[in-house]
Every structure is written in structure tokens, then in C-alpha cells.
């Protein structure tokens, strides 16, 4: 698995994309709107969301957001 920590400025957009990894988003602070497939979720601190592999998803930070993403299997494109 890969664990990534992110800080997104208010108004930051995560364009629609998909990947073969299952992803778990954990919001630590702020408000983050995510679209997963055809559903939209308004996430706040303490919320988590599972994104299945190969499902289109996108997001918008409605405030500054701090979050942790966990991916499985390993995101080779994130390996330094």
C-alpha cells in the first residue's frame, strides 16, 4: 500500500480520473467535495471514503483541506 498526506488550498480541483488502485480518503481538516462515479459526497474532518479501483472520481476543496490517502496496491508512480 501507499500512504500519502496532502494539503490542498481552498478552491483546488482534483480533475476526474481513475486508477487501478483502491483508495481510502481520510479528511483531517477542512471541507472537501468528492464525486465518485455518479455520487457526490461532502466530506469534513473525521470523514472517510472508499473509492473502488477503476472508478472515475474527482474533488474540489471548498476550504483548505488536509487529508491522508491510502492506496492499495502500491502506487508505483508515487515511489521516490
C-alpha positions in Angstrom: 0.0 0.0 0.0 0.9 3.6 -0.3 0.1 6.3 2.2 0.1 10.0 1.1 -0.6 13.2 3.0 -2.0 16.2 1.2 -2.7 19.8 1.9 -5.0 21.4 -0.7 -5.7 25.1 -0.9 -9.3 26.3 -0.9 -10.6 26.0 -4.5 -8.1 23.3 -5.5 -9.6 21.0 -8.1 -8.7 17.3 -8.5 -9.7 16.5 -12.1 -11.7 13.5 -12.9 -9.5 10.4 -13.2 -9.4 6.7 -12.4 -6.6 4.3 -11.5 -6.4 0.5 -10.7 -5.8 1.2 -7.0 -8.4 1.1 -4.3 -8.2 4.4 -2.4 -9.3 5.4 1.1 -9.6 9.2 1.7 -9.4 10.4 5.3 -10.1 14.1 5.8 -8.2 15.5 8.8 -9.4 19.1 8.5 -11.4 21.3 6.1 -14.3 20.5 3.7 -13.8 18.5 0.5 -16.4 17.7 -2.1 -15.8 14.4 -3.9 -17.6 12.9 -6.8 -17.2 9.1 -7.1 -18.9 7.5 -10.0 -22.3 9.3 -10.1 -22.4 10.1 -6.4 -21.3 13.3 -4.7 -20.0 13.4 -1.1 -19.4 16.4 1.1 -16.6 15.4 3.4 -15.5 17.2 6.6 -12.9 16.5 9.3 -13.2 12.9 10.5 -14.9 11.6 7.4 -13.5 8.8 5.3 -14.5 7.5 1.8 -13.5 4.3 -0.1 -13.0 4.7 -3.8 -13.1 1.3 -5.6 -10.4 0.6 -8.2 -11.1 1.9 -11.8 -14.0 4.2 -10.7 -14.0 7.7 -12.1 -13.6 10.3 -9.3 -12.8 14.0 -8.8 -12.7 16.5 -6.0 -12.9 20.2 -5.0 -11.5 21.6 -1.8 -14.2 24.0 -0.6 -11.8 25.2 2.2 -8.2 24.4 2.9 -8.1 20.6 3.3 -5.6 18.3 5.0 -6.1 14.6 4.2 -4.5 11.2 4.1 -5.0 8.9 1.2 -4.2 5.2 1.4 -3.9 3.2 -1.9 -3.6 -0.5 -2.5 -1.7 -1.9 -4.2 1.4 0.3 -4.1 1.3 3.4 -6.3 4.5 2.9 -8.2 4.1 6.4 -9.7 4.4 7.9 -6.1 7.6 6.0 -5.3 10.6 8.3 -4.9 
